[in-house]
Amino acid sequence: MNWTAVLTLAAGTYLLRVVGIVLRGRMRVPERVERYLDLGATALLVALIATAALTEDGGFAGWARPAGVLVGAVAAWRRVPFVLVVVLAAGTTAGLRVLGVP
């Protein structure tokens, strides 16, 4: 990627953020559209988490990583402190890998 593309994308991102701030109080979105925007953001977040948890180098990441993510998700759901959530998830993944689970 060349510098022109990087600078163009950076400027576009900046302008989108500024437009959001400037138009926040001036523009009304119908409630139905607002609901779809919320659902779209949720779907995007779930897709990002699933991709990061399940894939590595274009293929399946193995069973240890999804198990660690699951343990971390359950710990977060149970409102465990964040540092402990990370330690539990990483420890589960590492422990399974030590046991030979890919």
N, C-alpha and C positions, 0 to 999 in steps of 0.2 A: 504494500500500500504506500502510495506516495504522500508527500506532505500536503499537497493541494487537497487531496481527499480527506486527510485527517483534519485539516483546518476547516474545510467546508462542513464536515460532520459536527465538529465542535461548535461552530457558529450556529448551525441549525439547532443543536441541542440547547444552547444558551438562549436562542430566540424563543424556542418553545416554552422554556421555563419562564422567561420574562412575560410572554403573552399570557401565560396562566396566572401570573401575579397581577398583571394589569387588568385583565378581564374578569377576575374573580367576582367582584361585586356588581359588574355591569351586565353580565350575561346569565340568563336563566336557562337551565336545561330541564326538559320535562321529567317528571318523576320516573316514568318508565325508562327513559334513556339513562337516567342516573343509576337505576337498578341494574341495567345491562352493563354499564361501565364498572360498577362494583363487582358484578359476576365475572366480567372479563379480567379484572385485576386478580381476582381469586384464582381463576383458571390459569392465568399466566404464572402465578406463584406456585401453584401445585405442579405445573409442568416443569418449572425450573427445579423444584425439589426432586421430582421423580427422575429427571434427567441426571442430576448430580448424584442421586443415590443409587441409581441402577446401571449407569453406563460409565465406561472408561475406555478411551481410545476407540470409540465407535462400536464397542461391543458390550456384552454384559459384564458388570464389575465383579460378579461372584456373589455369594450369599452372605459374606461377613459384613460388607458395608451396609446393605439394606437392614440387616439385623441390628447393627449399631444405630442406624437412623431410627428404627422402630423403638429401640430402648430409649433413645434420646427424646423421641416424640412422646412416649408414655410418661417419662420423667417430667417433661415440660407441662404436659397436661395435668399431672399431679401437683404442679406448682413447686417443683424442686428448684432450688437456687440455680441460676444459669451456669455457674462454674461447675457445679456437680452434674448438670445435664451433659455438658461437654465431656467431662471426665467419664461418665457412665457410657456415653455413646462411643467414645474413643477406646475405652477399656474393653467394651464388648467386642468391637471390631478387632482390636489387637489380640484379645484372648482367643477369639475364633480362628484368627489367622495362625496363631501359635499352635493351635490344635489341628491345623491342616485344612481348615475350611477355606476355600478360595474366596 
